[in-house]
Amino acid sequence: MKKMIHFISFSCVFISTILFAGEPDPNSYAEKFPTIPKNARIAILPMAYDFAAVPQEVPEIQDALIKQLQLLGLTPVNVKLDPTSMPKGVDRLFLLPNLANKEIRPEKQKFLLDLKSQASFDIALIPAVVSRAAKLSGQSAKWDNVKARLEIKGFGSGMNMEWTGSRLGLSLEIDAYDAEGNWLFTSYGGISIPYIINTKDAMNDLKPRLFESEKDQELLQKGIEVALKPLTKKVKIVNN
């Protein structure tokens, strides 16, 4: 009983540190959108993150993003920045998620205009993995247009327990711009609940790998699909 009280207290402290976004649609959009060809070139800039476990997962997230763009008939172009030729500060610029640093948008726009002279693209995506609040309902979590079942271990795997409040979730944020550097949209799709609820030891255990299981992979694919929806729902794609 004492251990359970400790666990509940721990959870409350953990939950209180997360800012819960209650908007029905987490995305924001520009007023006008361009028309692009069916096989449009989509530049993918380096991926930012605000969660310590993400760097080892970046290649897998990037690959999944590229594959989904290809399934849409688009042509993804993975942009790699050369540290020796980048303007001062650009390396830091793309380590900052747009969510908490909207004031850096003009700097990103300026960089994209310079990039246009070196690499041809129709749309540029600046991706980031960001911490978001997932609302709990029973043993499931909902956030950024996805739903995932919590992973629980200990005390019968928590079958008789239910949780309310919120829990840390990770989302793919996509900041999109057209070829002229005009901002188009910022979208989100939930891709991971990075912690396992350990009821036995009253801990939230960080997963060794975020996308190791089949369910984790399914959530990653769903989250990317959701984050990319504005690209096909807002931007008009036409046959050449």
C-alpha positions in Angstrom: 0.0 0.0 0.0 2.8 2.4 0.9 4.5 1.6 -2.4 1.3 2.3 -4.3 0.9 5.7 -2.6 4.5 6.5 -3.6 3.7 5.5 -7.2 0.6 7.8 -7.3 2.5 10.7 -5.8 5.3 10.1 -8.3 2.8 10.1 -11.2 1.2 13.3 -10.1 4.5 15.1 -9.9 5.5 13.7 -13.3 2.2 14.7 -14.9 2.2 18.2 -13.4 5.4 19.0 -15.3 3.7 18.5 -18.7 1.8 21.3 -20.4 -1.4 19.8 -21.8 -2.6 21.2 -25.1 -6.3 20.9 -25.2 -7.0 22.2 -28.7 -9.1 19.8 -30.9 -6.8 20.4 -33.8 -3.2 20.9 -32.8 -2.2 22.1 -36.3 -1.9 25.7 -37.6 -2.2 26.7 -41.2 -1.4 29.6 -43.5 -4.2 31.3 -45.5 -2.9 30.3 -48.9 -1.4 27.1 -50.2 0.6 26.4 -53.4 -0.2 23.9 -56.2 2.5 21.3 -56.7 3.1 18.5 -59.3 2.3 14.9 -58.3 6.0 14.0 -58.2 7.0 17.2 -56.4 10.4 17.4 -54.7 10.0 17.5 -50.9 13.1 18.6 -49.1 13.5 17.1 -45.6 15.7 19.2 -43.3 17.6 17.8 -40.3 15.4 16.6 -37.5 15.3 18.5 -34.2 14.3 17.0 -30.9 13.7 18.0 -27.3 13.8 14.5 -25.7 17.1 12.9 -24.7 16.3 9.4 -26.1 15.4 10.5 -29.6 18.8 10.9 -31.3 19.3 7.1 -31.7 15.8 6.9 -33.2 16.2 9.7 -35.8 17.4 7.4 -38.7 14.3 5.2 -38.2 11.9 8.2 -38.1 13.5 9.7 -41.1 13.3 6.5 -43.1 9.6 6.1 -42.2 8.9 9.7 -43.2 10.6 9.2 -46.6 8.7 6.0 -47.3 5.4 7.6 -46.6 6.2 10.6 -48.9 7.1 8.1 -51.6 3.8 6.3 -51.1 2.1 9.6 -51.8 3.9 9.7 -55.2 6.1 12.6 -54.0 9.9 12.8 -54.3 11.6 13.2 -50.9 15.0 14.8 -50.9 17.0 14.2 -47.6 19.0 17.4 -47.1 22.2 17.0 -45.2 23.9 20.1 -43.9 27.7 20.4 -44.4 29.1 22.0 -41.2 32.0 23.4 -43.1 29.9 25.4 -45.5 27.0 26.4 -43.3 26.5 30.0 -42.1 27.3 30.6 -38.5 24.6 29.4 -36.2 22.7 27.3 -38.7 23.7 24.0 -37.0 22.0 25.3 -33.8 19.0 26.6 -35.7 17.9 23.2 -36.8 18.3 21.7 -33.3 15.4 24.0 -32.2 11.8 22.6 -32.5 9.4 25.2 -33.9 6.9 24.5 -31.1 8.8 26.5 -28.4 10.8 28.7 -30.7 8.4 30.4 -33.1 10.7 33.4 -33.2 13.2 31.4 -35.2 10.8 31.0 -38.1 12.2 34.0 -40.1 15.7 32.6 -39.7 14.5 29.3 -41.1 12.8 31.0 -44.0 16.0 32.9 -44.8 18.0 29.7 -44.8 15.5 28.0 -47.1 15.8 30.8 -49.6 19.5 30.4 -49.7 19.1 26.6 -49.9 16.9 27.0 -53.0 19.9 28.2 -55.0 21.7 25.0 -54.2 18.9 22.4 -54.2 15.7 22.4 -56.1 12.5 21.7 -54.1 8.8 22.4 -54.2 8.1 22.1 -50.5 10.5 22.0 -47.5 9.7 20.1 -44.4 11.5 20.9 -41.1 10.7 17.9 -38.8 11.2 17.7 -35.1 10.3 15.2 -32.4 8.7 17.1 -29.5 7.3 16.3 -26.1 3.6 16.7 -25.8 0.9 15.8 -23.2 -1.2 12.7 -23.9 -4.5 12.6 -22.2 -5.2 9.4 -20.3 -8.5 7.5 -20.5 -8.4 4.1 -18.7 -5.3 2.4 -20.0 -5.1 4.4 -23.2 -3.5 7.7 -24.2 -4.8 10.2 -26.8 -2.8 13.0 -28.3 -2.2 14.8 -31.6 -4.8 12.7 -33.5 -3.6 9.3 -32.4 -4.5 6.8 -29.7 -2.2 4.3 -28.0 -2.6 1.7 -25.2 -0.3 2.2 -22.3 2.5 -0.3 -21.7 2.3 -1.6 -18.1 4.3 -4.1 -16.1 4.1 -5.4 -12.5 1.0 -6.2 -10.3 -0.8 -8.3 -12.9 0.3 -5.8 -15.6 -2.1 -3.2 -14.2 -5.2 -5.0 -15.5 -7.4 -3.7 -12.7 -6.0 -0.1 -12.7 -7.0 3.0 -14.7 -5.3 6.3 -15.1 -6.5 9.8 -15.6 -4.7 13.1 -16.2 -1.9 13.2 -18.7 1.4 11.5 -19.6 4.4 12.4 -21.7 4.0 11.5 -25.3 6.3 12.2 -28.3 5.0 13.7 -31.5 6.4 14.4 -34.9 6.2 18.1 -35.6 6.4 19.2 -39.3 7.0 22.8 -40.1 6.3 23.2 -43.8 7.4 26.0 -46.3 7.0 26.5 -50.0 9.8 27.1 -52.5 9.7 30.9 -51.8 10.2 30.4 -48.0 6.6 31.1 -47.2 5.3 29.2 -44.1 2.5 26.8 -45.0 1.6 24.8 -41.9 2.8 23.3 -38.6 1.4 19.9 -38.0 1.6 17.1 -35.3 1.2 13.4 -35.1 1.8 11.3 -32.0 4.5 8.7 -32.5 5.5 7.3 -29.1 4.7 6.9 -25.4 8.4 6.6 -24.3 7.8 5.2 -20.8 6.5 1.9 -19.5 4.4 2.1 -16.3 6.2 -0.1 -13.7 3.6 -0.6 -10.9 5.9 -3.0 -9.0 8.7 -0.5 -8.5 6.6 2.7 -8.7 8.7 3.9 -11.6 8.2 5.1 -15.2 10.8 3.0 -17.1 12.2 4.6 -20.3 12.0 2.1 -23.2 15.4 1.0 -24.3 14.2 1.5 -27.9 11.2 3.6 -28.8 10.1 1.6 -31.9 11.2 -1.9 -31.1 7.8 -3.7 -31.0 5.3 -4.2 -33.7 2.8 -1.9 -31.9 5.5 0.8 -31.5 6.1 0.6 -35.3 2.4 0.8 -36.0 2.1 3.9 -33.9 5.2 5.5 -35.6 3.6 4.9 -39.0 0.2 6.3 -37.9 1.8 9.4 -36.3 3.7 10.2 -39.5 0.7 9.7 -41.6 -1.3 12.1 -39.4 1.4 14.7 -39.4 1.6 14.6 -43.2 -2.1 15.0 -43.8 -2.0 18.8 -44.3 0.5 18.2 -47.2 -2.3 16.4 -49.2 -5.4 18.0 -47.6 -4.3 21.6 -47.9 -1.6 21.7 -50.6 -3.1 21.0 -54.0 -1.3 18.2 -55.9 -1.9 17.9 -59.6 -0.7 15.6 -62.4 2.1 17.0 -64.6 
